[in-house]
Amino acid sequence: MTREMRSSPGSFGCELTGYGSGPFTAFRELKGLAIILLVLHYARSVLGWDNTLQFDLGISVLFIVGGMTLGLAPAPTRAGPFLAGRLVRILPAYWIVLTLYGVCNVHFRQLSYSLFNVAIHYLGLQGWFGDAYGLAFAEPLCLVTLILAFPIFYSIGHPLVETPSRLLLVGAVIAAAVSGGYHFSGQSAMYSYLGQPLPGFFLGLILGRLLRTGRLEFSLGPALAAAAVILIYVPYINGIVFNAPLAGLSLIGLYLFVWKRLASPGARLRMARILTFFGNYWLEILLIYVPLIREYNLYLHGRWLGIAAPTGGSLLLGMAIGLAVTLVFSVALRTLLRKIPSSLLPAT
């Protein structure tokens, strides 16, 4: 938990007690929580249910945890090896899944892609080019654009982690620029996927710094005031809402400080095992799941089974099969990539 600490004049802060300075073991559970929320979100969209519970908050949770993970890590001595280590986790799995879906989309769904579209997808840049490119192969693949950008943001701005007010200002400016760009250019999908949850990454960096050092102090000054204006007032007057990370943070707090403290030991252990499994394979599930339960679920019904208007029960069965295939393929893909000789991977 946190308690008030003695702050220097013109500042406020807190200290973290009860967790120590060691690794924060709930990261994988929180990533698993994020992925399960997204699984439910896309399942809801297939069945045509209202988004009442806003399961897409899983994106914000994922971004916050990503920021916390980097904020907790030691300062990189060299940017190159640091970035390479992060890219090795993302790119091989992403390229394999992208290739498979590209081939299947061309063969089964008769889609075609320009050379430019293919190139920016393999570079992970598709999200920056708007909805038409970001959604071209498979919807969740656009998230890779920001996932790849996070280590770059961190490498460039790492010194600001020690000055949370300035880091918050930089994060606010970047979030406002990205969200505003998508909003005013009419890129609603990229705005929802990338713009709205983006501040969560910078919030996560600040929380990661708190977990690493045990204390956090904000200076009351121009940087903090400007960050507050950009994060609160600018979205309010323009209708650009990018405070979704606050809802994601509340969900994280509910799991960490309510469930993990009040649930029975057996229930906590079972939940931790489920979430850890999904957290271990979060990337693979994120990349694979959606087309299997949506586009190819409908394709299977229409092309192979001759059912033009499948019922809810039939779609549920298809989604269950798609989820099972996703989990099996995720484990197989991760196992395969682990067997790549270390000499073929960038030094970290």
C-alpha positions as CSV (number, residue, x, y, z in Angstrom):
1,M,0.0,0.0,0.0
2,T,1.0,3.6,-0.1
3,R,1.4,6.2,2.6
4,E,2.1,9.9,2.7
5,M,5.8,10.8,2.7
6,R,7.7,13.9,3.6
7,S,8.0,15.9,0.4
8,S,10.2,18.8,-0.4
9,P,8.5,22.3,-0.5
10,G,6.3,22.7,-3.5
11,S,5.8,19.0,-4.1
12,F,3.7,16.1,-3.0
13,G,4.2,12.4,-3.1
14,C,3.8,9.0,-1.5
15,E,5.8,5.9,-0.5
16,L,5.0,2.3,-1.2
17,T,5.1,-0.2,1.6
18,G,4.1,-3.8,1.8
19,Y,5.6,-5.1,-1.5
20,G,9.3,-4.5,-1.0
21,S,11.7,-3.6,-3.7
22,G,11.7,-7.0,-5.5
23,P,9.9,-7.9,-8.7
24,F,6.2,-7.2,-8.8
25,T,4.9,-10.7,-9.4
26,A,1.4,-9.8,-10.6
27,F,2.4,-8.5,-14.0
28,R,1.6,-11.7,-15.8
29,E,-1.7,-12.0,-14.0
30,L,-2.6,-8.4,-15.1
31,K,-1.7,-9.2,-18.7
32,G,-3.9,-12.2,-18.5
33,L,-6.7,-10.1,-17.2
34,A,-6.3,-7.7,-20.1
35,I,-6.3,-10.5,-22.7
36,I,-9.4,-12.1,-21.1
37,L,-11.2,-8.8,-21.2
38,L,-10.3,-8.5,-24.9
39,V,-11.5,-12.0,-25.6
40,L,-14.8,-11.2,-24.1
41,H,-14.9,-7.9,-26.0
42,Y,-14.5,-9.5,-29.4
43,A,-16.9,-12.4,-28.5
44,R,-19.5,-9.7,-27.6
45,S,-19.0,-8.0,-31.0
46,V,-19.5,-11.3,-32.8
47,L,-22.8,-11.9,-31.0
48,G,-23.9,-8.4,-31.5
49,W,-24.2,-7.6,-27.8
50,D,-24.0,-4.0,-26.4
51,N,-20.6,-2.9,-25.0
52,T,-22.2,-2.1,-21.7
53,L,-19.3,-3.4,-19.6
54,Q,-16.6,-1.8,-21.8
55,F,-14.5,-5.0,-22.1
56,D,-12.2,-3.1,-24.5
57,L,-10.7,-1.6,-21.3
58,G,-8.4,-4.6,-21.7
59,I,-6.3,-2.5,-24.1
60,S,-5.8,0.2,-21.4
61,V,-4.9,-2.4,-18.8
62,L,-2.4,-3.9,-21.3
63,F,-0.8,-0.6,-22.0
64,I,-0.6,0.4,-18.3
65,V,1.1,-2.9,-17.4
66,G,3.5,-2.5,-20.3
67,G,4.5,0.9,-19.0
68,M,4.9,-0.5,-15.4
69,T,7.1,-3.3,-16.7
70,L,9.4,-0.9,-18.4
71,G,9.3,1.6,-15.6
72,L,10.3,-1.2,-13.1
73,A,13.2,-2.3,-15.3
74,P,16.8,-1.0,-14.6
75,A,17.9,1.9,-16.7
76,P,19.3,0.6,-20.1
77,T,23.0,1.2,-20.5
78,R,22.7,1.2,-24.3
79,A,19.5,1.8,-26.3
80,G,20.3,-0.7,-29.1
81,P,20.5,-3.9,-27.1
82,F,17.6,-2.8,-24.9
83,L,15.4,-2.2,-28.0
84,A,16.5,-5.5,-29.6
85,G,15.6,-7.5,-26.5
86,R,12.0,-6.1,-26.6
87,L,11.7,-6.5,-30.4
88,V,12.7,-10.2,-30.2
89,R,9.7,-10.9,-28.1
90,I,7.3,-9.2,-30.5
91,L,8.4,-9.4,-34.1
92,P,9.0,-13.1,-34.7
93,A,5.5,-14.1,-33.5
94,Y,4.0,-11.1,-35.2
95,W,5.6,-11.8,-38.6
96,I,4.6,-15.5,-38.5
97,V,0.9,-14.7,-37.7
98,L,0.9,-11.8,-40.2
99,T,2.1,-14.0,-42.9
100,L,-0.4,-16.8,-42.2
101,Y,-3.3,-14.4,-42.1
102,G,-2.1,-12.6,-45.2
103,V,-2.0,-15.9,-47.2
104,C,-5.3,-17.1,-45.8
105,N,-7.0,-13.7,-46.5
106,V,-5.8,-13.8,-50.1
107,H,-6.7,-17.5,-50.7
108,F,-10.0,-17.9,-48.8
109,R,-11.4,-14.3,-48.6
110,Q,-10.1,-13.1,-52.0
111,L,-8.5,-10.0,-50.5
112,S,-5.6,-8.2,-52.1
113,Y,-2.9,-6.0,-50.6
114,S,-0.7,-3.4,-52.1
115,L,3.1,-3.6,-51.7
116,F,3.0,-0.5,-49.5
117,N,0.3,-2.1,-47.3
118,V,2.4,-5.2,-46.9
119,A,5.5,-3.3,-46.2
120,I,4.1,-1.1,-43.4
121,H,2.5,-4.1,-41.8
122,Y,5.8,-6.0,-41.6
123,L,7.4,-2.9,-40.2
124,G,4.6,-2.6,-37.7
125,L,3.7,0.9,-38.8
126,Q,0.2,0.3,-40.1
127,G,-1.6,2.0,-37.2
128,W,0.0,5.3,-38.0
129,F,-1.6,5.3,-41.5
130,G,-5.3,5.3,-40.3
131,D,-8.1,2.8,-40.3
132,A,-7.9,1.5,-43.9
133,Y,-4.4,0.3,-43.3
134,G,-4.6,-0.5,-39.6
135,L,-7.5,-2.9,-40.0
136,A,-6.4,-4.4,-43.4
137,F,-5.0,-7.8,-42.3
138,A,-6.6,-8.4,-38.8
139,E,-8.0,-5.9,-36.4
140,P,-5.9,-6.4,-33.3
141,L,-2.6,-6.3,-35.3
142,C,-2.8,-2.5,-35.3
143,L,-1.9,-2.7,-31.6
144,V,1.5,-3.8,-32.6
145,T,2.2,-0.3,-33.8
146,L,2.2,1.1,-30.3
147,I,3.6,-2.0,-28.6
148,L,6.6,-1.6,-30.8
149,A,6.8,2.1,-30.1
150,F,6.7,1.8,-26.3
151,P,10.4,0.7,-25.9
152,I,11.4,3.6,-28.2
153,F,9.4,6.1,-26.1
154,Y,11.1,4.6,-23.0
155,S,14.6,4.7,-24.4
156,I,14.3,8.3,-25.4
157,G,12.5,9.5,-22.4
158,H,14.0,7.3,-19.6
159,P,15.7,10.2,-17.8
160,L,12.2,11.7,-17.3
161,V,11.2,8.7,-15.2
162,E,13.0,10.4,-12.3
163,T,11.0,13.6,-12.7
164,P,7.4,12.3,-12.9
165,S,5.9,15.8,-13.5
166,R,7.9,16.2,-16.7
167,L,7.2,12.6,-17.8
168,L,3.5,13.2,-17.3
169,L,3.7,16.3,-19.4
170,V,5.6,14.6,-22.2
171,G,3.1,11.7,-22.1
172,A,0.2,14.1,-22.2
173,V,1.6,16.0,-25.2
174,I,2.2,12.7,-27.1
175,A,-1.3,11.4,-26.2
176,A,-3.0,14.6,-27.2
177,A,-1.2,14.7,-30.5
178,V,-1.9,11.1,-31.4
179,S,-5.5,11.2,-30.1
180,G,-6.2,14.5,-31.8
181,G,-4.7,13.4,-35.0
182,Y,-6.9,10.4,-35.2
183,H,-10.0,12.2,-34.0
184,F,-9.9,15.1,-36.3
185,S,-8.9,13.0,-39.3
186,G,-11.9,10.7,-38.7
187,Q,-9.9,7.6,-38.0
188,S,-12.3,6.3,-35.3
189,A,-10.9,2.8,-35.1
190,M,-7.3,3.9,-34.6
191,Y,-8.5,6.5,-32.2
192,S,-10.1,3.9,-30.1
193,Y,-7.3,1.3,-30.3
194,L,-4.3,3.6,-30.1
195,G,-5.3,7.1,-29.1
196,Q,-7.6,6.7,-26.1
197,P,-5.5,4.1,-24.2
198,L,-2.1,5.7,-25.0
199,P,-1.7,7.8,-21.8
200,G,-1.9,4.5,-19.8
201,F,1.6,3.7,-20.9
202,F,3.1,6.8,-19.4
203,L,1.0,6.4,-16.3
204,G,2.4,2.9,-16.1
205,L,6.0,4.2,-16.4
206,I,5.3,6.4,-13.4
207,L,3.8,3.6,-11.4
208,G,6.7,1.3,-12.4
209,R,9.1,3.9,-11.0
210,L,7.1,3.9,-7.8
211,L,7.4,0.1,-7.6
212,R,11.2,0.3,-8.3
213,T,12.1,3.0,-5.8
214,G,9.3,2.8,-3.3
215,R,8.6,6.5,-3.5
216,L,7.1,9.0,-5.9
217,E,7.2,12.8,-5.8
218,F,5.5,15.3,-8.1
219,S,6.8,18.9,-8.2
220,L,4.1,21.5,-8.1
221,G,5.1,23.7,-11.0
222,P,4.6,24.5,-14.7
223,A,5.1,20.9,-16.0
224,L,2.5,19.4,-13.7
225,A,0.0,22.2,-14.4
226,A,0.5,21.9,-18.1
227,A,0.1,18.1,-18.0
228,A,-3.2,18.5,-16.0
229,V,-4.5,21.0,-18.6
230,I,-3.7,18.7,-21.5
231,L,-5.0,15.6,-19.9
232,I,-8.2,17.1,-18.5
233,Y,-9.1,20.4,-20.1
234,V,-8.1,19.9,-23.7
235,P,-10.1,16.7,-24.1
236,Y,-13.0,18.3,-22.4
237,I,-13.3,21.3,-24.7
238,N,-12.6,19.3,-27.9
239,G,-14.5,16.1,-27.1
240,I,-11.4,14.0,-27.5
241,V,-11.7,11.6,-24.6
242,F,-8.4,9.9,-23.8
243,N,-8.8,9.2,-20.1
244,A,-9.7,5.6,-20.5
245,P,-6.5,4.6,-18.6
246,L,-8.1,5.8,-15.4
247,A,-10.8,3.2,-15.7
248,G,-8.2,0.6,-16.5
249,L,-6.2,1.6,-13.5
250,S,-9.3,1.3,-11.3
251,L,-9.8,-2.3,-12.6
252,I,-6.1,-3.1,-11.8
253,G,-6.7,-1.7,-8.3
254,L,-9.8,-3.9,-7.9
255,Y,-7.9,-7.0,-8.7
256,L,-4.8,-6.2,-6.7
257,F,-6.3,-4.7,-3.6
258,V,-9.7,-6.2,-3.3
259,W,-9.7,-9.7,-5.0
260,K,-6.2,-10.7,-4.0
261,R,-6.8,-9.7,-0.4
262,L,-10.4,-10.7,0.2
263,A,-10.9,-13.8,-1.9
264,S,-10.3,-17.2,-0.3
265,P,-6.8,-18.6,-0.8
266,G,-8.1,-21.4,-3.1
267,A,-10.0,-18.9,-5.3
268,R,-7.0,-16.6,-5.5
269,L,-4.7,-19.5,-6.5
270,R,-7.1,-20.8,-9.2
271,M,-7.6,-17.3,-10.6
272,A,-3.9,-16.6,-10.5
273,R,-3.2,-19.8,-12.5
274,I,-5.7,-19.0,-15.2
275,L,-4.6,-15.4,-15.5
276,T,-0.9,-16.3,-15.5
277,F,-1.5,-18.8,-18.4
278,F,-3.2,-16.1,-20.5
279,G,-0.5,-13.6,-19.4
280,N,2.3,-15.9,-20.5
281,Y,0.8,-16.1,-24.0
282,W,-0.8,-12.7,-24.2
283,L,0.9,-11.7,-27.4
284,E,0.1,-14.8,-29.3
285,I,-3.5,-14.8,-28.2
286,L,-3.9,-11.1,-29.1
287,L,-2.5,-11.7,-32.6
288,I,-4.4,-14.9,-33.4
289,Y,-7.8,-14.9,-31.7
290,V,-10.0,-12.3,-33.4
291,P,-10.0,-13.5,-37.0
292,L,-10.6,-17.1,-35.9
293,I,-13.7,-16.2,-33.9
294,R,-15.0,-13.6,-36.2
295,E,-14.1,-13.5,-39.9
296,Y,-13.2,-17.1,-40.3
297,N,-16.0,-18.2,-38.0
298,L,-18.5,-16.5,-40.4
299,Y,-16.5,-17.9,-43.4
300,L,-16.8,-21.4,-42.0
301,H,-20.5,-21.1,-41.6
302,G,-21.2,-19.5,-45.0
303,R,-18.7,-21.2,-47.3
304,W,-18.2,-24.7,-45.7
305,L,-21.4,-25.3,-43.9
306,G,-23.8,-23.3,-46.1
307,I,-25.3,-21.3,-43.2
308,A,-25.7,-17.7,-44.4
309,A,-27.3,-16.5,-41.1
310,P,-25.8,-18.6,-38.2
311,T,-27.6,-18.6,-34.9
312,G,-26.0,-17.4,-31.6
313,G,-25.5,-20.9,-30.4
314,S,-23.7,-21.8,-33.7
315,L,-21.5,-18.8,-33.4
316,L,-20.7,-19.6,-29.8
317,L,-19.6,-23.1,-30.8
318,G,-17.4,-21.6,-33.6
319,M,-15.9,-19.2,-31.1
320,A,-15.2,-22.0,-28.6
321,I,-13.4,-23.9,-31.4
322,G,-11.5,-20.7,-32.4
323,L,-10.4,-20.1,-28.9
324,A,-9.2,-23.7,-28.5
325,V,-7.3,-23.5,-31.7
326,T,-5.8,-20.1,-30.6
327,L,-4.6,-21.5,-27.3
328,V,-3.0,-24.6,-28.9
329,F,-1.4,-22.6,-31.6
330,S,-0.2,-20.0,-29.1
331,V,1.6,-22.6,-27.0
332,A,3.1,-24.3,-30.1
333,L,4.2,-20.9,-31.6
334,R,5.9,-19.8,-28.3
335,T,7.5,-23.2,-28.0
336,L,8.9,-23.0,-31.5
337,L,10.3,-19.6,-31.1
338,R,12.0,-20.6,-27.9
339,K,14.0,-23.1,-29.9
340,I,15.6,-20.5,-32.1
341,P,19.3,-20.6,-31.4
342,S,20.4,-17.6,-29.3
343,S,23.1,-16.9,-31.9
344,L,20.4,-15.9,-34.3
345,L,18.8,-13.4,-31.9
346,P,20.1,-9.8,-31.3
347,A,22.3,-9.5,-28.2
348,T,20.4,-8.1,-25.2
